[in-house]
């Protein structure tokens, strides 16, 4: 399947995974309030550490390993079963450790934390990395649509008051579990099940561990923010940060989808020694990611003031500032997705990748300790943006001699120019119309039109760029 089709399917999956829960946000934010949302986010952040231990870096390593052997069914089966055995063992260890923490170390919100343990069971049966490595993204999307829609409907039916927080937690966790479970209906089509040899488990353990080490750092600046907010600030501040972060995540789906589908393609291409084609993929990916990320970055910052009040309600007004601060992470993560995931990970340069993410984690931890107790969710937002900037700069230093970054940055000037003009128009419209659904709708439509129109005019004038290439294809097909 082509990269474009895989991107479309994975983009749909990413949007589905994040956007369907996001549809419930205006409702849940008003029913549970910032404190209820904060309790859920805080307990969720704790269980995520144990889910991370259960996966042990398998999401990335498994994806890459499956991509390399996918043309040989025997090796494919052996590889999958060997890696999955590690996943089951580590998930059991994680579950044991999690329950020890709940009953010994956790002083409050124990009932919600117990329900959150379902997420570790979801981790134990997660086989999405198999289908990602096989580039079967259509299957991932189609199998999960029904489950996600049922989760959405259940939310509106069963969550009515603040006391329904346990029900909300149960629905969210069970939705994830059944989404993972349903994928197993297709595993037998690609895998021949047999007794797993110890040697198959052993040979994958060290590599998965090497992928797990940087995942710890990534978890620190993705999840630790919410944990530290819950400890150093308040559950309400966790809720404010959580929903600003949710809005950012739906936007990130447009960018991170490309990295997900390009990793197996890059790993397969590098394994064949076709470095010329690999570099072509990387240059295109970096250019395309920048093209998409810049308007999303400027767009989020531009609509935040009018969007948050009608969407989340009065308790979440502070999320406006948080969202504006973290919006540049869209661009930074699009670049680190290319530098880190598609290049360093695809070439198994784990030491360099680990250095970059641990640098970001260290920066995030230090800034959080300084600012969260004084500024709450805003302090966590500052830590996040500084961490992402650190990761991107360190990775850029490692890949600058291997990629034609100057050409992409040259084109990025056009993207920044168009994005800046778009931002000005969006803010002008917001100031005139005020906070409402209509305002946000018009800001997105008009802002998007301005961005594309400016870029298209610049690309046609210079006879270069991605939009010019697509425009030329359409024009030629018409002729």
BELPEFEN-V843211 format. One record per residue. N is the residue number from 1. RES is the residue in one letter. PHI is phi as a letter, one per 30 degrees, with the letter a starting at -180 (NA if undefined). D_CENTER is the distance of its C-alpha to the mean C-alpha in whole Angstrom. Layout:
N RES PHI D_CENTER
N RES PHI D_CENTER
This chain:
1 X NA 23
2 X d 22
3 X d 19
4 X d 19
5 X d 19
6 X d 17
7 X d 14
8 X d 16
9 X d 15
10 X d 12
11 X d 11
12 X d 13
13 X d 11
14 X d 8
15 X d 10
16 X d 12
17 X d 10
18 X c 9
19 X d 12
20 X d 15
21 X d 14
22 X d 14
23 X d 17
24 X d 19
25 X e 18
26 X e 21
27 X d 23
28 X d 22
29 X d 22
30 X d 25
31 X d 26
32 X d 25
33 X i 25
34 X d 23
35 X d 24
36 X d 24
37 X d 20
38 X d 20
39 X d 22
40 X d 19
41 X d 16
42 X d 18
43 X d 19
44 X d 16
45 X d 15
46 X d 18
47 X d 17
48 X d 14
49 X d 16
50 X d 18
51 X d 16
52 X d 14
53 X d 18
54 X d 19
55 X d 16
56 X h 18
57 X i 15
58 X d 16
59 X e 13
60 X d 13
61 X d 17
62 X d 18
63 X e 16
64 X d 18
65 X d 21
66 X d 21
67 X d 21
68 X d 24
69 X c 26
70 X d 25
71 X d 28
72 X b 30
73 X d 30
74 X d 32
75 X d 30
76 X d 27
77 X d 28
78 X d 29
79 X d 26
80 X d 24
81 X d 26
82 X d 27
83 X d 23
84 X d 23
85 X d 26
86 X d 24
87 X d 21
88 X d 24
89 X d 26
90 X d 23
91 X d 22
92 X d 25
93 X d 26
94 X d 23
95 X d 24
96 X d 27
97 X d 26
98 X d 24
99 X d 27
100 X d 29
101 X d 27
102 X d 27
103 X d 31
104 X c 32
105 X c 30
106 X d 28
107 X c 31
108 X b 29
109 X h 27
110 X d 28
111 X d 28
112 X d 24
113 X d 23
114 X d 25
115 X d 23
116 X d 20
117 X d 21
118 X e 21
119 X d 17
120 X d 19
121 X d 21
122 X d 18
123 X d 16
124 X d 20
125 X c 20
126 X d 17
127 X b 18
128 X d 15
129 X d 15
130 X d 18
131 X d 18
132 X d 15
133 X d 18
134 X d 20
135 X i 18
136 X c 19
137 X d 16
138 X d 19
139 X d 19
140 X e 16
141 X d 16
142 X d 19
143 X d 20
144 X c 17
145 X e 18
146 X e 21
147 X d 20
148 X d 17
149 X d 20
150 X d 22
151 X d 20
152 X d 20
153 X d 24
154 X e 24
155 X d 23
156 X d 25
157 X d 28
158 X c 28
159 X c 26
160 X b 29
161 X b 30
162 X d 29
163 X d 30
164 X c 28
165 X e 25
166 X d 26
167 X d 25
168 X e 22
169 X d 21
170 X d 22
171 X d 21
172 X d 17
173 X d 18
174 X d 20
175 X d 18
176 X d 15
177 X d 18
178 X d 20
179 X d 17
180 X d 17
181 X d 21
182 X d 22
183 X d 20
184 X d 23
185 X d 25
186 X c 25
187 X d 24
188 X d 28
189 X d 28
190 X c 27
191 X c 28
192 X c 31
193 X d 31
194 X a 34
195 X d 35
196 X d 32
197 X d 34
198 X e 34
199 X d 33
200 X d 30
201 X d 29
202 X d 30
203 X d 29
204 X c 25
205 X d 25
206 X d 25
207 X d 23
208 X d 20
209 X d 21
210 X d 21
211 X d 17
212 X d 17
213 X e 18
214 X d 16
215 X d 13
216 X d 15
217 X d 15
218 X d 11
219 X d 12
220 X d 14
221 X c 13
222 X c 10
223 X c 12
224 X e 16
225 X e 16
226 X d 16
227 X d 18
228 X d 20
229 X d 21
230 X d 22
231 X d 25
232 X c 26
233 X b 25
234 X b 25
235 X d 23
236 X d 24
237 X d 22
238 X d 19
239 X d 19
240 X d 19
241 X d 16
242 X e 14
243 X d 15
244 X d 14
245 X d 11
246 X d 10
247 X d 12
248 X d 9
249 X d 6
250 X d 8
251 X d 9
252 X d 6
253 X e 6
254 X d 10
255 X c 9
256 X d 6
257 X e 8
258 X d 11
259 X d 10
260 X d 10
261 X d 13
262 X d 15
263 X e 14
264 X d 17
265 X d 19
266 X d 19
267 X d 20
268 X d 23
269 X d 24
270 X d 24
271 X d 26
272 X d 29
273 X i 29
274 X d 29
275 X d 28
276 X d 29
277 X d 27
278 X d 24
279 X d 24
280 X d 24
281 X e 21
282 X d 20
283 X d 22
284 X d 21
285 X d 17
286 X d 17
287 X d 19
288 X d 17
289 X d 14
290 X d 16
291 X e 18
292 X d 15
293 X d 14
294 X d 17
295 X d 18
296 X d 15
297 X d 15
298 X d 19
299 X d 18
300 X e 16
301 X d 19
302 X d 22
303 X c 21
304 X e 20
305 X d 24
306 X c 25
307 X d 22
308 X e 21
309 X e 25
310 X d 25
311 X d 22
312 X c 21
313 X j 25
314 X d 27
315 X d 26
316 X c 23
317 X e 24
318 X d 23
319 X d 19
320 X e 21
321 X d 21
322 X d 18
323 X d 16
324 X d 18
325 X d 18
326 X d 14
327 X e 14
328 X d 15
329 X d 11
330 X e 10
331 X d 13
332 X d 13
333 X d 9
334 X d 11
335 X d 14
336 X d 12
337 X d 10
338 X d 14
339 X d 16
340 X d 14
341 X d 12
342 X d 15
343 X c 18
344 X d 18
345 X d 17
346 X d 18
347 X c 21
348 X h 21
349 X d 21
350 X d 20
351 X d 22
352 X d 21
353 X d 18
354 X d 18
355 X e 20
356 X d 18
357 X d 15
358 X d 18
359 X d 20
360 X d 17
361 X d 17
362 X d 20
363 X d 20
364 X d 18
365 X d 20
366 X d 23
367 X d 22
368 X e 21
369 X d 24
370 X d 26
371 X c 25
372 X d 23
373 X d 27
374 X c 28
375 X c 26
376 X i 23
377 X d 20
378 X d 21
379 X d 21
380 X d 18
381 X d 17
382 X d 19
383 X d 18
384 X d 14
385 X d 15
386 X d 18
387 X d 16
388 X d 13
389 X d 17
390 X d 18
391 X e 16
392 X d 16
393 X d 20
394 X d 20
395 X d 18
396 X e 20
397 X d 23
398 X d 23
399 X c 22
400 X d 25
401 X d 27
402 X c 26
403 X c 24
404 X d 26
405 X d 24
406 X e 27
407 X d 27
408 X d 23
409 X d 24
410 X d 27
411 X d 25
412 X d 23
413 X e 26
414 X d 26
415 X d 23
416 X d 23
417 X d 27
418 X d 26
419 X d 23
420 X d 25
421 X d 28
422 X e 25
423 X e 24
424 X d 28
425 X d 29
426 X d 26
427 X d 27
428 X d 31
429 X d 30
430 X d 28
431 X d 31
432 X d 34
433 X c 32
434 X i 31
435 X d 28
436 X a 28
437 X d 26
438 X d 28
439 X e 28
440 X d 24
441 X d 24
442 X d 27
443 X d 25
444 X d 22
445 X d 24
446 X d 27
447 X d 24
448 X d 23
449 X d 26
450 X d 27
451 X d 24
452 X d 25
453 X d 29
454 X d 29
455 X d 27
456 X d 29
457 X d 32
458 X d 31
459 X d 30
460 X d 33
461 X d 36
462 X d 34
463 X h 34
464 X a 31
465 X j 27
466 X d 24
467 X d 26
468 X d 29
469 X d 29
470 X d 27
471 X d 30
472 X d 33
473 X d 32
474 X d 32
475 X d 35
476 X d 37
477 X d 36
478 X d 38
479 X d 41
